[in-house]
Amino acid sequence: MTTLAVNFENRVSSQEIEIATAKNDAARDAIHVDEIHARVFDASAIASGFISAAFIAKLRFLAVLVKQEGQRQLAAPHRRR
């Protein structure tokens, strides 16, 4: 299965590129999950909450996940300040 992501520049990126970027980005180590809630349904789940970091303001996030091949996959993330 191929996984694609849209990076912070709104460009399509591969999973390998995103993992390499995250490993080399020291600022990502400073992200803190302040609050998280999850609702699990049969073949989907919704997660929401707040994250904060030194380099950004506190963000609210919402993520929709769907079950594919026995694992939950991120289908639609959203965040806003």
Secondary structure as the mmCIF struct_conf table of DSSP 4:
data_model
#
loop_
_struct_conf.conf_type_id
_struct_conf.id
_struct_conf.beg_label_comp_id
_struct_conf.beg_label_asym_id
_struct_conf.beg_label_seq_id
_struct_conf.end_label_comp_id
_struct_conf.end_label_asym_id
_struct_conf.end_label_seq_id
STRN STRN1 LEU A 4 VAL A 6
TURN_TY1_P TURN_TY1_P1 PHE A 8 GLU A 9
BEND BEND1 ASN A 10 ASN A 10
STRN STRN2 VAL A 12 SER A 14
HELX_RH_AL_P HELX_RH_AL_P1 GLN A 15 ASN A 24
HELX_RH_3T_P HELX_RH_3T_P1 ALA A 26 ALA A 30
STRN STRN3 HIS A 32 VAL A 40
BEND BEND2 ASP A 42 ALA A 43
STRN STRN4 SER A 44 ALA A 53
TURN_TY1_P TURN_TY1_P2 ALA A 54 PHE A 55
STRN STRN5 ILE A 56 GLN A 68
TURN_TY1_P TURN_TY1_P3 GLU A 69 GLY A 70
STRN STRN6 GLN A 71 ARG A 80
#
